[in-house]
Amino acid sequence: MMYMNLRHRFVKELSADIDLNNISRQVKNACFSFVTPKIPSQPKLIHVSNEVANLLGITEEEIKSEEFLAVFSGQKVLKDTQPYAMCYAGHQFGNWAGQLGDGRAINLFEVENNSNYYTLQLKGAGKTPYSRNADGLAVLRSSIREHLCSEAMHYLGIPTTRSLSLIDSGDEVLRDVMYNGNPEYEKGAIVCRVAPTFIRFGSFEIFSARKDIENLKLLADFTIKHYFPEIVSDGKLKYIEFFKSVADKTRIMILHWQRVGFVHGVMNTDNMSILGITIDYGPYGWLEDYNSNWTPNTTDNQFKRYAFGNQPKIALWNLFQFANALYPLIDDAKSLEKILNSFEKKYDEDYFNMMREKLGLKILIKDDIKLIGELEKVMQLSETDMTIFFRELSLLKKTSTPGCGISIVNNAFYNPKEINKNILKEWQKWFAHYIKIINYEKDSDEERKTKMNKINPKYVLRNYMAQIAIDAANNNDYTVVNELYEVLKKPYNEQSNHEKWYAKRPDWAKEKIGCSMLSCSS
């Protein structure tokens, strides 16, 4: 018998949908709808994050139990719990989309452990009133990507949802991967997501848009009470401080994304957490070659709204929509505008300091901003692997020559033969500038290397790595999933026995679906 300290704050304190029919429809005057997960035919446990289980107070013995498999596959609903799907709206690709909600996610319950609260949510557990014309299910392909990425992001030090378990449902799911009229059956799967809460910007947008101020206030008060206890003000000041805190947390999250080259791919307002944690892993990717205009999402290929270089601006745009949603509770545009107007300045300051850390710089000099700008330009003259470049750069010595510097990072170049003539001159110029600056530093070469390797990861979940795991899993081989999970738990360590994963994108992955081309199909 599995024991967890269950809590039900969300369903007890917020408005429930009075219509219990689980059919696609508009849900009014409610934060959520009660639903029952679809029972999978032959669930099979693929992988569990023992650390997440420990956070929840679940023992190793309980993980091996039939009840664990039944509960986290949706096969069994625990006594005295009421699974539910959340109601929210959002702006998708800059356009108001109206009601969206948990179309393929079902929240099971909350767990309290060691004075911390966690919400457990199944992705791919069946239809909800928010599924529209979809089936509410998820495929193994996208589930592996979400399970591994959630944990990889955590170990990189990036605010994120966690993933407790990955389960094969035993059912087949029909999906058109590239939305090109060629649907195929794929293995179904269920991921158990874990977060303090899954409340998002869109949770407030829907009530504001519908002028349901009663539920807007109820949700805001609930959120502040349970997730922002440091806010003790009353009246409109309480909501202003709430907005500022969300803006700060969002800025920090985006800064981390840019630090490691992570591209979310679908930064719609319904995918933005009020806690500033990364949620909803869909067509994400890590930069292979440093390209500020890159997005992994084929849906966004034409306009590149959510490209790597646009993520800070999109975060601000989304915060504007969140501010609009909260405005009825505040009625003070100037206070909100002040916070929004300071976002870009604060982000630029934080980004500058973060890039200096990536370059191993302690002593602040005027030339630093020029050095960073020059690097961002020269890295895009020829395909340069961002992860490998910064990791190898730590090997540079104060006595190195510009030519030696280029040799040190040579492995980061996808086409080394291109590093000649004008491109070579630009790299030599940059390295001469960088070597000059690191010679102002008091740290030794070894001290600088140690510091740089704590902020510049060696291992990230490149899309081709996830695809190798997916291809193996489709043949019932989960060893790659297990191996990648272990590697990604220590992304800043050398791990010489896993050196094969410290490699540029192979040629076969450049145009392969799932590696360079991804969609929201899951």
VENFENQUI-V713607 format. One record per pair of residues at least 4 apart in sequence whose C-alpha atoms are under 7 Angstrom apart, sorted by the first residue. I is the first residue (numbers start at 1). J is the second residue. Records with the same first field share a line. If there is no record, write none. Layout:
I = J + J
This chain:
2 = 62 + 67
4 = 57 + 58 + 111
5 = 111 + 112 + 113
6 = 109 + 110 + 111 + 112
7 = 109 + 110 + 111 + 112
8 = 12 + 109 + 110
9 = 13
10 = 14
11 = 16
14 = 31 + 218 + 219
15 = 30 + 31
16 = 30 + 31 + 32 + 33
17 = 27 + 30 + 32 + 33
20 = 34
22 = 35 + 128 + 129
23 = 128 + 129
24 = 128 + 129 + 130 + 131 + 132
25 = 129 + 130
29 = 215
31 = 86 + 87
32 = 84 + 85 + 86 + 87
33 = 84 + 85 + 86
34 = 82 + 83 + 84 + 85
35 = 83 + 84 + 85 + 128
36 = 83
37 = 74 + 106 + 125 + 126
38 = 74 + 125 + 126
39 = 74 + 75
40 = 73 + 75 + 169 + 170 + 171
41 = 169 + 170 + 171
42 = 169 + 170
43 = 73 + 167 + 168 + 169 + 170
44 = 167 + 168 + 169
45 = 69 + 166 + 167 + 168
46 = 166 + 167 + 168
47 = 165 + 166
48 = 164 + 165 + 166
49 = 53 + 163 + 164 + 165
50 = 54
51 = 55
52 = 56 + 164
53 = 57 + 58 + 164
54 = 58 + 59
55 = 113
56 = 111 + 113
57 = 113
58 = 62 + 63
59 = 63
60 = 64
61 = 65
62 = 68
63 = 68
65 = 69
66 = 70
67 = 71
68 = 72
69 = 73
70 = 74 + 75 + 76
71 = 75 + 76 + 77
72 = 192
73 = 167 + 190
74 = 125
77 = 81
81 = 109
82 = 108
83 = 106 + 107 + 108 + 109
84 = 106 + 107 + 108
85 = 102 + 105 + 106 + 107 + 128
86 = 101 + 102
87 = 101 + 102 + 203
88 = 99 + 100 + 101 + 202 + 203 + 206
89 = 97 + 98 + 99 + 100 + 101 + 202 + 203 + 205 + 206 + 270
90 = 96 + 97 + 98 + 100 + 202 + 205 + 268 + 269 + 270
91 = 95 + 96 + 97 + 268 + 269 + 270
92 = 96 + 97 + 268 + 269
93 = 268
99 = 206
100 = 130
101 = 130
102 = 106 + 130
103 = 127 + 128 + 130 + 131 + 136
104 = 123 + 124 + 125 + 126 + 127 + 131 + 136 + 137
105 = 121 + 122 + 123 + 124 + 125
106 = 121 + 122 + 123 + 125
107 = 120 + 121 + 122
108 = 120 + 121
109 = 119 + 120
110 = 117 + 118 + 119 + 120
111 = 117 + 118 + 119
112 = 116 + 117 + 118
113 = 117
117 = 196
118 = 194 + 195 + 196 + 197
119 = 194 + 195 + 196 + 197
120 = 192 + 193 + 194 + 195
121 = 192 + 193 + 194
122 = 190 + 191 + 192 + 193
123 = 138 + 190 + 191 + 192
124 = 136 + 137 + 138 + 189 + 190
125 = 136 + 137 + 190
126 = 135 + 136 + 137
127 = 131 + 135 + 136
128 = 136
131 = 135 + 136
138 = 143 + 188 + 189 + 190 + 522
139 = 143 + 173 + 186 + 187 + 188 + 189 + 522
140 = 144 + 168 + 187 + 188 + 189
141 = 145 + 470
142 = 146 + 522
143 = 147 + 189 + 190 + 191
144 = 148 + 470
145 = 149 + 466
146 = 150 + 281
147 = 151 + 163 + 166 + 191
148 = 152 + 485
149 = 153 + 461
150 = 154 + 160 + 161 + 162 + 163
151 = 155 + 162 + 163
152 = 156 + 461 + 488 + 489
153 = 157 + 158 + 160
154 = 158 + 159 + 160
155 = 489 + 490 + 491
156 = 491
158 = 253 + 256
159 = 253 + 276 + 277 + 278
160 = 277 + 278 + 279
161 = 193 + 194 + 195 + 277 + 278 + 279
162 = 193 + 194 + 195
163 = 191 + 192 + 193 + 194
164 = 192 + 193 + 194
165 = 191 + 192
166 = 190 + 191 + 192
167 = 189 + 190 + 191
168 = 188 + 189 + 190
169 = 188 + 189 + 190
170 = 188
171 = 187 + 188
172 = 185 + 186 + 187 + 188
173 = 185 + 186 + 187 + 188
174 = 183 + 184 + 185 + 186
175 = 183 + 184 + 185 + 521
176 = 180 + 181 + 182 + 183 + 184 + 521
177 = 183 + 519 + 521
178 = 519
198 = 273
199 = 203 + 273 + 274
200 = 270 + 271 + 272 + 273 + 274
201 = 205 + 269 + 270 + 272 + 273 + 274 + 322
202 = 206 + 269 + 270
204 = 208 + 216 + 325
205 = 209 + 322 + 325
206 = 210
207 = 211 + 212 + 213 + 215 + 216
208 = 212 + 213 + 216 + 325
212 = 216
213 = 217
214 = 218
215 = 219
216 = 220
217 = 221 + 329
218 = 222
219 = 223
220 = 224
221 = 225
222 = 226
223 = 227 + 228
224 = 228 + 229 + 242
225 = 229
231 = 238 + 241
233 = 237 + 238
234 = 238
236 = 240 + 329 + 330
237 = 241
238 = 242
239 = 243 + 330
240 = 244 + 336
241 = 245
242 = 246
243 = 247
244 = 248 + 339
245 = 249
246 = 250 + 274 + 275 + 276
247 = 251 + 319
248 = 252
249 = 253 + 275 + 276
250 = 254 + 276
251 = 255 + 347
252 = 256
253 = 257 + 276 + 277
254 = 258 + 312
255 = 259 + 351
256 = 260
257 = 261 + 262 + 263
258 = 262
261 = 286 + 287
262 = 285 + 286 + 287
263 = 284 + 285 + 286 + 295 + 307 + 308
264 = 284 + 285
265 = 283 + 284 + 295 + 296 + 297 + 306
266 = 306
267 = 271 + 272 + 306
268 = 272
269 = 318
271 = 279 + 280
272 = 279
273 = 277 + 279
282 = 520
283 = 296 + 297 + 518 + 519 + 520
284 = 296
285 = 296 + 462 + 463
286 = 462
287 = 386
288 = 385 + 386 + 505
289 = 383 + 384 + 385 + 386
290 = 379 + 380 + 383 + 384 + 385 + 386
291 = 380
292 = 307 + 308 + 309
293 = 304 + 307 + 308 + 309
294 = 307 + 308
295 = 301 + 304 + 306 + 307 + 308
296 = 516 + 517 + 518
297 = 301 + 517 + 518 + 519
298 = 517 + 518 + 519
299 = 519
300 = 304 + 305
305 = 310
306 = 310 + 311
307 = 311
310 = 314
311 = 315
312 = 316
313 = 317
314 = 318
315 = 319
316 = 320
317 = 321
318 = 322
319 = 323
320 = 324
321 = 325
322 = 326
323 = 327 + 336
326 = 330
327 = 331
332 = 336
333 = 337
334 = 338
335 = 339
336 = 340
337 = 341
338 = 342
339 = 343
342 = 346
343 = 347
344 = 348
345 = 349
346 = 350
347 = 351
348 = 352
349 = 353
350 = 354
351 = 355
352 = 356
353 = 357
354 = 358
355 = 359
356 = 360 + 361
357 = 361 + 452
358 = 452 + 455 + 456
359 = 452
360 = 448 + 451 + 452
361 = 438
362 = 441
363 = 441
367 = 371
368 = 372
369 = 373
370 = 374
371 = 375
372 = 376
373 = 377
374 = 378 + 430
375 = 379 + 430
376 = 380
377 = 381
378 = 426 + 427
379 = 384
380 = 384
381 = 423
382 = 418
383 = 413 + 414 + 415
384 = 412 + 413 + 414
385 = 389 + 412 + 413 + 504
386 = 390
387 = 391 + 457 + 458
388 = 392 + 412
389 = 393 + 409 + 412
390 = 394 + 456
391 = 453 + 456 + 457 + 458
392 = 408 + 409
393 = 408 + 409
394 = 449 + 452
395 = 449
396 = 400 + 405
397 = 445
398 = 435 + 438 + 439 + 445
400 = 404 + 405
401 = 405
402 = 406 + 428 + 431 + 432
403 = 407 + 428
404 = 408
405 = 409 + 431
406 = 410
410 = 416
419 = 423 + 424
420 = 424
421 = 425
422 = 426
423 = 427
424 = 428
425 = 429
426 = 430
427 = 431
428 = 432
429 = 433
430 = 434
431 = 435
432 = 436
433 = 437
434 = 438
435 = 439
443 = 447 + 448
444 = 448
445 = 449
446 = 450
447 = 451
448 = 452
449 = 453
450 = 454
452 = 456
453 = 457 + 492
454 = 492
456 = 492
457 = 491 + 492
458 = 491 + 492 + 502
459 = 488 + 491 + 492 + 502
460 = 488 + 491
461 = 465 + 466
462 = 466
463 = 467 + 514 + 515
464 = 468 + 505 + 509 + 515
465 = 469
466 = 470
467 = 471 + 514 + 515
468 = 472
469 = 473 + 480 + 481
470 = 474
471 = 475
472 = 476 + 477 + 478
473 = 477 + 478
478 = 482
479 = 483
480 = 484
481 = 485
482 = 486
483 = 487
484 = 488
485 = 489
487 = 491
495 = 499
505 = 509
506 = 510
508 = 512
509 = 515 + 516
510 = 515 + 516
511 = 516 + 517
512 = 516 + 517
513 = 517 + 518
514 = 518
